[in-house]
Amino acid sequence: MTDVSAGSGAGAGSGAARAASAAGGPGDGTRAVRAGLPEPVNHEPTLPGPVFAAHFHLSGDVTGPYKYGRDENPTWTHLERAISELESPNDQGGAGHGVETLVFASGMAAISAVLFSHLRAGDTVVLPDDGYQVLPLVREQLQAYGIEVRTAPTGGDGQLAVLDGARLLWIETPSNPGLDVCDLRRLIDAAHAQGTLVAVDNTLATPLGQRPLDFGADFSVASGTKQLTGHGDILLGYVTCRDAERAAAVRRWRKIVGAIPGPMEAWLAHRSLATLHLRADRQNANALALAEALRDRPEVTDLRYPGLPDDPSYPIASRQMRRFGCVVSFTLPTRARAERFLEALTLVDDATSFGGVRSTAERRRRWGGDNVPEGFIRFSAGAEDPQDLIPDVLHALTTTAH
């Protein structure tokens, strides 16, 4: 069977992360390229191929690592160790030690695993009221199970006001799609002071943008469908934590529900991690350039990007984020104007999701789940050349003015 011993890799990335790199750990690029690779074996591939197996040879002793394909798979193991290395807090040396990751079939499977494995009837959970659009459905299901749900906005650390007595605080920062940012350290410290667990949805930032466990979060949860894998062809989610008992509860939930990724998806995701730093840097630079270009457009209102110095989220984001993400949001005057704008784009796909190497944009109100204006646009900057992408966006705005 393929050797799945832990690979090498540690460190930080660009911006504020360079200081950590200079202090002794490899940078984000080295970390991403090496994450989760097994120890070299002569004549074997550097990243072993996907293992397709429903069952494994199992004679007598059942204490080994691989028994049945719903529970474990060597391809998952490589990916889980890779993500653990990327999400590892600085106080763990950045090598995945003391941190456990579990991969899932989707981001929602990962979110559900944390919530439903750690909440019981009579508990209270605090959710953002401006988070991912499926959270209202999650709220309904939690309430159906006798769990009290409180909500508050991400911006201004609004969740602090409804935190008292909660079993679990769910944070999404930056929020999707509004791009508000909360003070992670402040919220996590307040939650832990009263015995409340904290989970952070890190989808938009990725581990190269921020590591929630660095701030003391109990769980870092993300959809790997987005920028983590970056090609718009994989559904994946994960949960990372550094408490063995909590990880065991999440693992048990995954076993019960069976929300597991396929080995091909896990292998493709691991392969994609090697270019995460390259994609993130290019996409973040494009997002900032786009936001700067949109600032002077009279038809654009409510422009948000955490990396803009005049953005309301910038003071906090610049302290706790190492990269600001690839998503820019803004509002056009009407639904019709927004739809004309999207149709006029030639280098941008009108598609949902975000984080891919090809730029996408959509009118979010079309789904009905986000509390945003009819002309609200969520734009995900891809890896195109900025001298092509920015003019395409500005041309679409100009030609659809009437």
ROSEKE-518382 format. One record per residue (C-alpha): residue number from 1; residue in one letter; chain; x, y, z. Coordinates in nm, 2 decimals. Layout:
<atoms>
<NUM 'A' 'A' <X Y Z>> ...
</atoms>
This chain:
<atoms>
<1 'M' 'A' <0.00 0.00 0.00>> <2 'T' 'A' <0.11 0.35 -0.07>> <3 'D' 'A' <0.33 0.51 0.20>> <4 'V' 'A' <0.14 0.80 0.36>> <5 'S' 'A' <0.40 0.92 0.61>> <6 'A' 'A' <0.39 1.29 0.67>> <7 'G' 'A' <0.57 1.52 0.42>> <8 'S' 'A' <0.77 1.83 0.48>> <9 'G' 'A' <0.66 2.19 0.47>> <10 'A' 'A' <0.61 2.48 0.70>> <11 'G' 'A' <0.61 2.86 0.72>> <12 'A' 'A' <0.43 3.17 0.59>> <13 'G' 'A' <0.38 3.37 0.28>> <14 'S' 'A' <0.37 3.73 0.15>> <15 'G' 'A' <0.31 4.06 0.32>> <16 'A' 'A' <0.29 4.03 0.70>> <17 'A' 'A' <0.38 3.66 0.66>> <18 'R' 'A' <0.73 3.74 0.53>> <19 'A' 'A' <0.82 3.82 0.89>> <20 'A' 'A' <0.73 3.47 0.99>> <21 'S' 'A' <0.92 3.33 0.70>> <22 'A' 'A' <1.23 3.53 0.79>> <23 'A' 'A' <1.20 3.40 1.15>> <24 'G' 'A' <1.29 3.05 1.03>> <25 'G' 'A' <1.00 2.89 0.84>> <26 'P' 'A' <0.96 2.84 0.46>> <27 'G' 'A' <0.73 3.08 0.28>> <28 'D' 'A' <0.38 3.01 0.16>> <29 'G' 'A' <0.50 2.90 -0.18>> <30 'T' 'A' <0.73 2.64 -0.04>> <31 'R' 'A' <0.47 2.53 0.21>> <32 'A' 'A' <0.20 2.49 -0.06>> <33 'V' 'A' <0.42 2.31 -0.31>> <34 'R' 'A' <0.54 2.06 -0.05>> <35 'A' 'A' <0.23 2.02 0.16>> <36 'G' 'A' <0.13 1.67 0.24>> <37 'L' 'A' <0.38 1.49 0.02>> <38 'P' 'A' <0.50 1.15 0.15>> <39 'E' 'A' <0.86 1.08 0.22>> <40 'P' 'A' <1.04 1.01 -0.11>> <41 'V' 'A' <1.05 0.65 -0.22>> <42 'N' 'A' <1.27 0.55 -0.51>> <43 'H' 'A' <1.08 0.49 -0.84>> <44 'E' 'A' <0.75 0.61 -0.68>> <45 'P' 'A' <0.57 0.93 -0.79>> <46 'T' 'A' <0.61 1.24 -0.57>> <47 'L' 'A' <0.23 1.25 -0.52>> <48 'P' 'A' <0.09 0.90 -0.54>> <49 'G' 'A' <-0.22 0.86 -0.76>> <50 'P' 'A' <-0.57 0.83 -0.63>> <51 'V' 'A' <-0.66 0.50 -0.45>> <52 'F' 'A' <-1.00 0.37 -0.56>> <53 'A' 'A' <-1.11 0.12 -0.30>> <54 'A' 'A' <-1.43 0.04 -0.12>> <55 'H' 'A' <-1.26 -0.22 0.10>> <56 'F' 'A' <-0.90 -0.32 0.18>> <57 'H' 'A' <-0.74 -0.65 0.26>> <58 'L' 'A' <-0.82 -0.70 0.63>> <59 'S' 'A' <-0.73 -1.04 0.77>> <60 'G' 'A' <-0.77 -1.07 1.15>> <61 'D' 'A' <-0.64 -0.75 1.31>> <62 'V' 'A' <-0.86 -0.44 1.24>> <63 'T' 'A' <-0.65 -0.18 1.41>> <64 'G' 'A' <-0.48 -0.06 1.09>> <65 'P' 'A' <-0.54 0.27 0.92>> <66 'Y' 'A' <-0.75 0.15 0.62>> <67 'K' 'A' <-1.04 -0.08 0.66>> <68 'Y' 'A' <-1.34 0.05 0.46>> <69 'G' 'A' <-1.37 0.32 0.20>> <70 'R' 'A' <-1.63 0.52 0.39>> <71 'D' 'A' <-1.40 0.57 0.68>> <72 'E' 'A' <-1.05 0.63 0.54>> <73 'N' 'A' <-0.86 0.64 0.22>> <74 'P' 'A' <-0.49 0.69 0.16>> <75 'T' 'A' <-0.56 0.97 -0.09>> <76 'W' 'A' <-0.76 1.16 0.17>> <77 'T' 'A' <-0.47 1.11 0.41>> <78 'H' 'A' <-0.23 1.29 0.19>> <79 'L' 'A' <-0.48 1.58 0.13>> <80 'E' 'A' <-0.57 1.61 0.50>> <81 'R' 'A' <-0.21 1.63 0.60>> <82 'A' 'A' <-0.15 1.89 0.33>> <83 'I' 'A' <-0.44 2.11 0.45>> <84 'S' 'A' <-0.33 2.06 0.81>> <85 'E' 'A' <0.02 2.20 0.72>> <86 'L' 'A' <-0.14 2.50 0.55>> <87 'E' 'A' <-0.38 2.57 0.84>> <88 'S' 'A' <-0.13 2.50 1.12>> <89 'P' 'A' <-0.09 2.78 1.38>> <90 'N' 'A' <0.25 2.94 1.42>> <91 'D' 'A' <0.28 2.79 1.76>> <92 'Q' 'A' <0.27 2.44 1.61>> <93 'G' 'A' <0.56 2.51 1.39>> <94 'G' 'A' <0.35 2.52 1.07>> <95 'A' 'A' <0.41 2.15 1.00>> <96 'G' 'A' <0.06 2.01 1.09>> <97 'H' 'A' <0.17 1.88 1.43>> <98 'G' 'A' <-0.12 1.86 1.67>> <99 'V' 'A' <-0.36 1.96 1.40>> <100 'E' 'A' <-0.62 1.73 1.24>> <101 'T' 'A' <-0.81 1.78 0.91>> <102 'L' 'A' <-1.11 1.59 0.78>> <103 'V' 'A' <-1.21 1.63 0.42>> <104 'F' 'A' <-1.58 1.62 0.31>> <105 'A' 'A' <-1.78 1.60 -0.01>> <106 'S' 'A' <-1.86 1.97 0.00>> <107 'G' 'A' <-1.82 2.28 0.20>> <108 'M' 'A' <-2.18 2.24 0.33>> <109 'A' 'A' <-2.10 1.89 0.44>> <110 'A' 'A' <-1.81 2.03 0.64>> <111 'I' 'A' <-2.02 2.30 0.80>> <112 'S' 'A' <-2.29 2.06 0.89>> <113 'A' 'A' <-2.05 1.82 1.05>> <114 'V' 'A' <-1.92 2.08 1.29>> <115 'L' 'A' <-2.26 2.22 1.38>> <116 'F' 'A' <-2.45 1.89 1.42>> <117 'S' 'A' <-2.17 1.70 1.59>> <118 'H' 'A' <-2.13 1.97 1.86>> <119 'L' 'A' <-2.48 2.10 1.92>> <120 'R' 'A' <-2.77 1.94 2.11>> <121 'A' 'A' <-3.13 2.03 2.18>> <122 'G' 'A' <-3.13 2.32 2.43>> <123 'D' 'A' <-2.80 2.46 2.31>> <124 'T' 'A' <-2.75 2.81 2.16>> <125 'V' 'A' <-2.55 2.89 1.85>> <126 'V' 'A' <-2.46 3.23 1.71>> <127 'L' 'A' <-2.45 3.26 1.33>> <128 'P' 'A' <-2.38 3.57 1.11>> <129 'D' 'A' <-2.69 3.72 0.95>> <130 'D' 'A' <-2.49 3.82 0.65>> <131 'G' 'A' <-2.31 3.50 0.57>> <132 'Y' 'A' <-2.33 3.23 0.30>> <133 'Q' 'A' <-2.68 3.21 0.16>> <134 'V' 'A' <-2.74 2.85 0.27>> <135 'L' 'A' <-2.71 2.95 0.64>> <136 'P' 'A' <-3.08 3.04 0.67>> <137 'L' 'A' <-3.16 2.68 0.57>> <138 'V' 'A' <-2.91 2.56 0.83>> <139 'R' 'A' <-3.08 2.79 1.08>> <140 'E' 'A' <-3.42 2.63 1.01>> <141 'Q' 'A' <-3.28 2.28 1.06>> <142 'L' 'A' <-3.10 2.37 1.38>> <143 'Q' 'A' <-3.42 2.51 1.52>> <144 'A' 'A' <-3.62 2.20 1.41>> <145 'Y' 'A' <-3.38 2.01 1.64>> <146 'G' 'A' <-3.45 2.23 1.94>> <147 'I' 'A' <-3.14 2.45 1.91>> <148 'E' 'A' <-3.17 2.82 1.97>> <149 'V' 'A' <-3.02 3.03 1.69>> <150 'R' 'A' <-2.92 3.39 1.73>> <151 'T' 'A' <-2.79 3.60 1.44>> <152 'A' 'A' <-2.60 3.93 1.41>> <153 'P' 'A' <-2.39 4.11 1.15>> <154 'T' 'A' <-2.02 4.04 1.09>> <155 'G' 'A' <-1.93 4.40 1.07>> <156 'G' 'A' <-1.86 4.59 1.39>> <157 'D' 'A' <-1.82 4.26 1.57>> <158 'G' 'A' <-2.20 4.25 1.60>> <159 'Q' 'A' <-2.20 3.89 1.72>> <160 'L' 'A' <-2.06 3.99 2.05>> <161 'A' 'A' <-2.39 4.14 2.15>> <162 'V' 'A' <-2.57 3.80 2.13>> <163 'L' 'A' <-2.30 3.57 2.25>> <164 'D' 'A' <-2.40 3.53 2.61>> <165 'G' 'A' <-2.45 3.16 2.70>> <166 'A' 'A' <-2.39 3.03 2.35>> <167 'R' 'A' <-2.25 2.68 2.30>> <168 'L' 'A' <-2.09 2.77 1.96>> <169 'L' 'A' <-2.01 3.09 1.78>> <170 'W' 'A' <-1.99 3.06 1.40>> <171 'I' 'A' <-1.78 3.33 1.23>> <172 'E' 'A' <-1.75 3.41 0.86>> <173 'T' 'A' <-1.48 3.67 0.78>> <174 'P' 'A' <-1.47 3.82 0.53>> <175 'S' 'A' <-1.84 3.76 0.49>> <176 'N' 'A' <-1.98 3.64 0.17>> <177 'P' 'A' <-2.10 3.83 -0.03>> <178 'G' 'A' <-2.08 4.16 0.16>> <179 'L' 'A' <-1.70 4.14 0.25>> <180 'D' 'A' <-1.73 4.27 0.61>> <181 'V' 'A' <-1.45 4.17 0.84>> <182 'C' 'A' <-1.47 4.11 1.22>> <183 'D' 'A' <-1.19 4.11 1.48>> <184 'L' 'A' <-1.11 3.74 1.51>> <185 'R' 'A' <-0.90 3.78 1.82>> <186 'R' 'A' <-1.16 3.99 2.00>> <187 'L' 'A' <-1.45 3.75 1.93>> <188 'I' 'A' <-1.26 3.43 2.00>> <189 'D' 'A' <-1.13 3.56 2.33>> <190 'A' 'A' <-1.47 3.68 2.44>> <191 'A' 'A' <-1.62 3.34 2.34>> <192 'H' 'A' <-1.36 3.13 2.51>> <193 'A' 'A' <-1.39 3.34 2.83>> <194 'Q' 'A' <-1.74 3.20 2.87>> <195 'G' 'A' <-1.67 2.85 2.75>> <196 'T' 'A' <-1.81 2.90 2.40>> <197 'L' 'A' <-1.66 2.71 2.11>> <198 'V' 'A' <-1.56 2.90 1.79>> <199 'A' 'A' <-1.57 2.79 1.43>> <200 'V' 'A' <-1.45 3.02 1.15>> <201 'D' 'A' <-1.55 2.98 0.79>> <202 'N' 'A' <-1.22 3.05 0.61>> <203 'T' 'A' <-1.34 2.99 0.26>> <204 'L' 'A' <-1.29 3.34 0.12>> <205 'A' 'A' <-0.95 3.40 0.28>> <206 'T' 'A' <-0.80 3.05 0.24>> <207 'P' 'A' <-0.51 2.94 0.47>> <208 'L' 'A' <-0.28 3.17 0.28>> <209 'G' 'A' <-0.50 3.47 0.37>> <210 'Q' 'A' <-0.55 3.39 0.74>> <211 'R' 'A' <-0.52 3.10 0.97>> <212 'P' 'A' <-0.81 3.10 1.22>> <213 'L' 'A' <-0.63 2.86 1.45>> <214 'D' 'A' <-0.36 3.12 1.50>> <215 'F' 'A' <-0.62 3.33 1.67>> <216 'G' 'A' <-0.74 3.05 1.89>> <217 'A' 'A' <-1.04 2.92 1.69>> <218 'D' 'A' <-1.15 2.57 1.77>> <219 'F' 'A' <-1.23 2.49 1.41>> <220 'S' 'A' <-1.13 2.63 1.07>> <221 'V' 'A' <-1.39 2.52 0.81>> <222 'A' 'A' <-1.39 2.59 0.44>> <223 'S' 'A' <-1.53 2.50 0.10>> <224 'G' 'A' <-1.24 2.36 -0.10>> <225 'T' 'A' <-1.46 2.42 -0.41>> <226 'K' 'A' <-1.35 2.78 -0.43>> <227 'Q' 'A' <-1.00 2.93 -0.44>> <228 'L' 'A' <-0.83 2.65 -0.25>> <229 'T' 'A' <-0.85 2.42 -0.56>> <230 'G' 'A' <-0.92 2.71 -0.80>> <231 'H' 'A' <-1.04 2.55 -1.12>> <232 'G' 'A' <-1.41 2.53 -1.07>> <233 'D' 'A' <-1.42 2.15 -1.12>> <234 'I' 'A' <-1.42 2.00 -0.77>> <235 'L' 'A' <-1.67 2.00 -0.49>> <236 'L' 'A' <-1.49 1.96 -0.16>> <237 'G' 'A' <-1.49 2.08 0.20>> <238 'Y' 'A' <-1.28 2.04 0.51>> <239 'V' 'A' <-1.27 2.09 0.89>> <240 'T' 'A' <-0.94 2.15 1.07>> <241 'C' 'A' <-0.90 2.15 1.45>> <242 'R' 'A' <-0.63 2.08 1.71>> <243 'D' 'A' <-0.84 1.91 1.97>> <244 'A' 'A' <-0.85 1.53 1.93>> <245 'E' 'A' <-1.18 1.49 2.10>> <246 'R' 'A' <-1.35 1.75 1.89>> <247 'A' 'A' <-1.20 1.60 1.58>> <248 'A' 'A' <-1.32 1.26 1.67>> <249 'A' 'A' <-1.68 1.39 1.70>> <250 'V' 'A' <-1.65 1.54 1.35>> <251 'R' 'A' <-1.51 1.22 1.22>> <252 'R' 'A' <-1.79 1.02 1.37>> <253 'W' 'A' <-2.05 1.25 1.21>> <254 'R' 'A' <-1.87 1.20 0.87>> <255 'K' 'A' <-1.90 0.82 0.92>> <256 'I' 'A' <-2.27 0.84 1.01>> <257 'V' 'A' <-2.37 1.07 0.72>> <258 'G' 'A' <-2.12 0.93 0.47>> <259 'A' 'A' <-2.04 1.28 0.33>> <260 'I' 'A' <-1.71 1.17 0.19>> <261 'P' 'A' <-1.51 1.30 -0.11>> <262 'G' 'A' <-1.42 1.07 -0.40>> <263 'P' 'A' <-1.06 0.97 -0.43>> <264 'M' 'A' <-1.02 1.15 -0.77>> <265 'E' 'A' <-1.16 1.47 -0.62>> <266 'A' 'A' <-0.92 1.45 -0.33>> <267 'W' 'A' <-0.62 1.38 -0.55>> <268 'L' 'A' <-0.71 1.67 -0.79>> <269 'A' 'A' <-0.75 1.90 -0.49>> <270 'H' 'A' <-0.40 1.80 -0.35>> <271 'R' 'A' <-0.25 1.85 -0.69>> <272 'S' 'A' <-0.41 2.20 -0.71>> <273 'L' 'A' <-0.26 2.31 -0.37>> <274 'A' 'A' <0.09 2.33 -0.53>> <275 'T' 'A' <-0.02 2.64 -0.73>> <276 'L' 'A' <-0.24 2.80 -0.46>> <277 'H' 'A' <0.02 3.07 -0.37>> <278 'L' 'A' <0.06 3.16 -0.74>> <279 'R' 'A' <-0.31 3.18 -0.81>> <280 'A' 'A' <-0.38 3.37 -0.49>> <281 'D' 'A' <-0.12 3.63 -0.55>> <282 'R' 'A' <-0.23 3.69 -0.91>> <283 'Q' 'A' <-0.60 3.69 -0.82>> <284 'N' 'A' <-0.56 3.91 -0.52>> <285 'A' 'A' <-0.36 4.16 -0.73>> <286 'N' 'A' <-0.63 4.16 -0.99>> <287 'A' 'A' <-0.90 4.21 -0.73>> <288 'L' 'A' <-0.72 4.51 -0.59>> <289 'A' 'A' <-0.66 4.66 -0.93>> <290 'L' 'A' <-1.03 4.61 -1.02>> <291 'A' 'A' <-1.14 4.77 -0.70>> <292 'E' 'A' <-0.92 5.07 -0.76>> <293 'A' 'A' <-1.05 5.11 -1.11>> <294 'L' 'A' <-1.41 5.10 -0.99>> <295 'R' 'A' <-1.37 5.37 -0.73>> <296 'D' 'A' <-1.42 5.65 -0.97>> <297 'R' 'A' <-1.71 5.51 -1.16>> <298 'P' 'A' <-2.02 5.71 -1.09>> <299 'E' 'A' <-2.26 5.42 -1.15>> <300 'V' 'A' <-2.08 5.20 -0.89>> <301 'T' 'A' <-2.19 5.22 -0.53>> <302 'D' 'A' <-2.12 5.03 -0.21>> <303 'L' 'A' <-1.78 4.91 -0.35>> <304 'R' 'A' <-1.62 4.67 -0.11>> <305 'Y' 'A' <-1.28 4.50 -0.10>> <306 'P' 'A' <-1.09 4.45 0.23>> <307 'G' 'A' <-0.76 4.54 0.07>> <308 'L' 'A' <-0.86 4.89 -0.03>> <309 'P' 'A' <-0.72 5.14 0.23>> <310 'D' 'A' <-1.05 5.33 0.24>> <311 'D' 'A' <-1.26 5.02 0.28>> <312 'P' 'A' <-1.44 5.00 0.62>> <313 'S' 'A' <-1.29 4.66 0.68>> <314 'Y' 'A' <-0.93 4.75 0.60>> <315 'P' 'A' <-0.81 4.85 0.95>> <316 'I' 'A' <-0.90 4.51 1.09>> <317 'A' 'A' <-0.83 4.31 0.77>> <318 'S' 'A' <-0.48 4.46 0.74>> <319 'R' 'A' <-0.40 4.34 1.10>> <320 'Q' 'A' <-0.52 3.99 1.07>> <321 'M' 'A' <-0.51 3.89 0.70>> <322 'R' 'A' <-0.20 3.82 0.50>> <323 'R' 'A' <-0.39 3.83 0.17>> <324 'F' 'A' <-0.73 4.00 0.12>> <325 'G' 'A' <-0.90 3.75 -0.12>> <326 'C' 'A' <-1.01 3.75 -0.48>> <327 'V' 'A' <-1.37 3.88 -0.44>> <328 'V' 'A' <-1.49 4.24 -0.50>> <329 'S' 'A' <-1.85 4.34 -0.45>> <330 'F' 'A' <-2.03 4.65 -0.57>> <331 'T' 'A' <-2.38 4.76 -0.67>> <332 'L' 'A' <-2.51 4.89 -1.00>> <333 'P' 'A' <-2.82 5.11 -1.01>> <334 'T' 'A' <-3.08 4.86 -1.12>> <335 'R' 'A' <-3.13 4.49 -1.19>> <336 'A' 'A' <-3.15 4.56 -1.56>> <337 'R' 'A' <-2.83 4.75 -1.56>> <338 'A' 'A' <-2.65 4.47 -1.37>> <339 'E' 'A' <-2.78 4.21 -1.61>> <340 'R' 'A' <-2.67 4.42 -1.92>> <341 'F' 'A' <-2.33 4.46 -1.76>> <342 'L' 'A' <-2.28 4.09 -1.71>> <343 'E' 'A' <-2.39 4.02 -2.06>> <344 'A' 'A' <-2.14 4.27 -2.20>> <345 'L' 'A' <-1.84 4.11 -2.03>> <346 'T' 'A' <-1.62 3.90 -2.27>> <347 'L' 'A' <-1.35 3.77 -2.03>> <348 'V' 'A' <-1.58 3.71 -1.73>> <349 'D' 'A' <-1.82 3.42 -1.69>> <350 'D' 'A' <-2.16 3.48 -1.55>> <351 'A' 'A' <-2.15 3.20 -1.29>> <352 'T' 'A' <-2.19 3.13 -0.93>> <353 'S' 'A' <-1.91 3.04 -0.68>> <354 'F' 'A' <-1.58 3.22 -0.67>> <355 'G' 'A' <-1.20 3.17 -0.65>> <356 'G' 'A' <-1.14 3.02 -0.99>> <357 'V' 'A' <-0.86 3.10 -1.23>> <358 'R' 'A' <-1.12 3.23 -1.47>> <359 'S' 'A' <-1.30 3.55 -1.36>> <360 'T' 'A' <-1.66 3.51 -1.27>> <361 'A' 'A' <-1.93 3.75 -1.17>> <362 'E' 'A' <-2.30 3.73 -1.09>> <363 'R' 'A' <-2.60 3.93 -0.97>> <364 'R' 'A' <-2.64 3.77 -0.63>> <365 'R' 'A' <-3.00 3.87 -0.58>> <366 'R' 'A' <-3.11 3.63 -0.85>> <367 'W' 'A' <-3.08 3.35 -0.59>> <368 'G' 'A' <-3.31 3.52 -0.34>> <369 'G' 'A' <-3.11 3.42 -0.04>> <370 'D' 'A' <-2.88 3.72 0.02>> <371 'N' 'A' <-3.00 4.05 0.17>> <372 'V' 'A' <-2.85 4.26 -0.10>> <373 'P' 'A' <-2.98 4.51 -0.36>> <374 'E' 'A' <-3.11 4.39 -0.70>> <375 'G' 'A' <-2.80 4.54 -0.87>> <376 'F' 'A' <-2.55 4.38 -0.63>> <377 'I' 'A' <-2.26 4.22 -0.81>> <378 'R' 'A' <-2.02 3.97 -0.66>> <379 'F' 'A' <-1.71 3.96 -0.88>> <380 'S' 'A' <-1.44 3.70 -0.84>> <381 'A' 'A' <-1.11 3.81 -1.00>> <382 'G' 'A' <-0.93 3.53 -1.19>> <383 'A' 'A' <-0.58 3.50 -1.32>> <384 'E' 'A' <-0.61 3.68 -1.65>> <385 'D' 'A' <-0.37 3.96 -1.74>> <386 'P' 'A' <-0.49 4.27 -1.57>> <387 'Q' 'A' <-0.43 4.48 -1.88>> <388 'D' 'A' <-0.70 4.27 -2.04>> <389 'L' 'A' <-0.94 4.21 -1.75>> <390 'I' 'A' <-0.98 4.56 -1.62>> <391 'P' 'A' <-1.05 4.72 -1.96>> <392 'D' 'A' <-1.31 4.45 -2.03>> <393 'V' 'A' <-1.49 4.54 -1.71>> <394 'L' 'A' <-1.47 4.91 -1.77>> <395 'H' 'A' <-1.59 4.87 -2.13>> <396 'A' 'A' <-1.89 4.67 -2.02>> <397 'L' 'A' <-1.98 4.94 -1.77>> <398 'T' 'A' <-1.95 5.22 -2.03>> <399 'T' 'A' <-2.14 5.04 -2.31>> <400 'T' 'A' <-2.43 4.95 -2.08>> <401 'A' 'A' <-2.48 5.30 -1.94>> <402 'H' 'A' <-2.81 5.34 -2.12>> 
</atoms>
